[in-house]
Amino acid sequence: MKKLILMPLVCLLFCCGSTKKATEQKPENVNKKQQTALYQILSESAYQGKEAKSYEVIKDKASLEKLYETINDTQVPKVDFTKERIVALFMGQRNTGGYAIKVKNVTEKGEKIYVDVQETSPGSGDIVTMALTNPFTIVKINSTKEIIFQ
């Protein structure tokens, strides 16, 4: 009986404090015309993502607020949608830890932005948490061009 009460409590503790906030810029993806990074990671976590796999492009403030409500985050970043877009990558629900979804690279070719998505999963011998996970990454793209996922 104690185990039944303890397991949800442990999961709750891990879920609440696991969202990683990042504002790092990737120097290898510098747009030479503007001398600014082409993308910036805003948030990533193994928890709080959507249950189904999806890649989303956010083009307005209302959609951004709804996105952050979905991941239970009240700190919605300020975005100038006349110059920027938000990309949200959701891996979907997984039955253990060790899964992640990230932006591997962002490149600009002509009138399109190409986002290379990288999904990782645990190896057969890896020790992982035995909890349901929903990995996601949210990235700001410093362009309003059409976004293509690869």
Helices and strands as residue ranges (DSSP letters): H 2-16, E 20-21, G 27-29, E 30-31, E 36-37, E 39-45, E 54-58, H 61-70, E 85-90, E 100-109, E 112-120, E 136-141, E 146-149
